[in-house]
Amino acid sequence: YSLTHDPKHLAFVLARYKFCAKMLEGKKTVMEIGSGDGIGLPLIAQAAGHVYCVDWDERHIESIRRRLLPHLKNVTLIHSDTNVKTPKIKVDAAFSIDVIEHIDPKKEKKFMENILSCLNPPGVLITGSPNGTAEQYASPCSRVQHINLKDLKALRRLMEKYFENVFMFGMNDEVLHTGYGPMCHYIWSVAVGLKERGKK
């Protein structure tokens, strides 16, 4: 659908996956939280040793199984809602693209803790999301779904609760940069080094 109806946006999404693939290159085990239809999965599978795709919607899991698993031998699909429980896996790194803005703020703490429980030390978590400062330019459909938008400072604060090191980036279209935060359409945090529990 994206290819035929909004190919420009597809290019933006693939650029986000390319960034994650570059950051996670060489990692033995990686988890994607909220895999959706798996549009960027081949990029991640090419870079990492093994990829665990976690999604709450069984239709997405079955779609990936049918379309992509015959071609990707280092991928495991997991049907699990990270809002509710911890997937029963351990990984060196995790990432989410266009997920956290859909998480009910009341469930955000549980969501984060469930992800952190899957990470081996020192732990890496990459989080990408539309920037809250760009909401005025979003479509009506996006505004309804985006119930937990953050700006660069808010995303950094969240990740600093759990990680020793947090690196922030902005993105406009396919271009990744460290420019003026409020003018970024899309934002990233790269969080490294899990803090000890209780040391937040």
N, C-alpha and C positions, 0 to 999 in steps of 0.2 A: 504493500500500500504506500509506504513512504517513498519507494523508488519511483512510482508512477504519479503520486500526488504532491509530494513535497521533497524532491531529490536534494534540494539545497540543505534542508534540515537534516536529512540523512547523512550528508557530508559532515555536518557539525557533530552529530552523534558518533560517527566513526572516528572523528578526530579525538573525541573524549576517550574512546576505548584505546586508541593508539597511544595516548599519553599514559594511561594505566599500564598498558603492555610494556612500554619503555621503562617505567618506574619499577615494574615487578619482574623484569627480565632476569631469568636465572633462579628465581624462587622455586623451591621444590614443590610447595603446596600453596595454593591460592584459593580463596573463597569469594565468589561474587554474591552479594546480598541483593536480591531482587533482580534476577536475571531477565525477567520479561520474556520476550520472544528470542533472546539470544543473538541479537543482531551483531554484536561485537565479539561474541564468544570465540570465533576463530582467531582473532588477533591475540587474545589472552592465551589461548591454548598453544599458540605458536611460540609464546615467550616463556611460559611457565612449565614446570615439570608435570604437575597435575592440577586440574581446576575442578572445584566443587561448585556447582550452580545451585543456589538455594532460592526457591520462590514459593510463595504461599498459594499461588494459583495452579492447581493441577493441570489446567489446560495448557499453561505455558510449558510446564515440564514435559507433557506428552508431545507438544509441538516440537520442542527441541529434540526430544528423543527420536521423533520420526524424521525430521529434516536434517539434523546436524550430526547426531551420534554415529551414523554410518561412516562419516568422514573424519571424526575426531575421536581418537583412541585414548586420549588422556583426560577425559571428562567424566565426572560422576554427577548425576542429577539427584537433588534432594528436595522432596516436597515438605516444606516446613515454614511456619509463620514465625519469623524472628521477633515479632512483637510479643509473642506469647512464650516461646521456649527456645532453648539453645540447641542448635543442630549438633548432633553427636559426632563431631569431627574436631580434629586439631590441625591448624594450618599455620604457615609462617607469615602469611599476609592475607588481608581481606580488602575488598573495595566495594563501593556502591556508587552508581551513576543514576542521578535523577530518582532517588528514593527518599532521602531524609525529609524532603519538603512535603512528602505525603504522609509522614508519621504524625499521629495525634500527639501534640506536645505532652499530654498526660502520660503517654506510653513511651516517651523518648528515653527515659532513664532505663527502663526495662529493655528496650530495643538495643541500647548501647551495651548494657551488661551482658546480654545474650551473645552479642558479637565478640566482646572481649573474652568471654569464656572459651571461645574457639581458638584464640590466638596463642601460639607458642611464644615464649620470650625470645628476643626482645619485643617482637610484634610490630607490624606495620598495618596501618589502616588509611586508605585513600578514600576521600569522600568528595563527590562532585554534586553541585546543586545550582539551580538558577539563583541569581543574586536578588536578595530582597529589595535592593535599591532600583532594580530594573522592572519591578512588578507593574509599574504604570504602563509598560509597553507590552505586557503579556496579553494573550488572547483571553476572552471571557471564559473559555473552557479551562485554560490553565489556572486562572485565578480561583476558580471553584475548587480545583483539586489540590492546589498548593496551600496547605493549611499550616505549614511550619517553615516558612521561608526565613532565611538568615542572611545577614550581610557578612562581610569578611570578619569583622570583629566578633560577632556572635558565634560564628562557626569556630573561630580560633578558641574562644572561651570554652565552648563545649568540649573540644578535643583536649585542651589543656587540663581538664579535670582528670583525664585518664592516661595521658601520655607525657613523657618528659620533654619531647621535642615536637614542635608543630610548625610546619612550613606552609605558607599560604601563597596561592597563585590566583590570577584572574585569567579569564578567557573571553575573547570576542570572536565570534564565528569559529574558525579553526585555529586562531592565533592564541598561543599561551604566552602570558607575560606577568610581570610584577608591577604593573602600572597602578594608576590611581583607582583605589578600590570601588568607590561609588559608581564609576563609569564602566565597570566590568559587567557584562551580561551574565556570565557564568563564573562560579567560584570553586576553588579546590582547597582542601586541606590534605597535607601528607603528614600523618602523625606516626612517630617512631619512638619505641621504647616505652613499654607499658609501665605505668606507675604501680607500686605495690598497693594492693587493696587496703583501704583505710588511710592512705597517704595522699588523699586528693585535696 
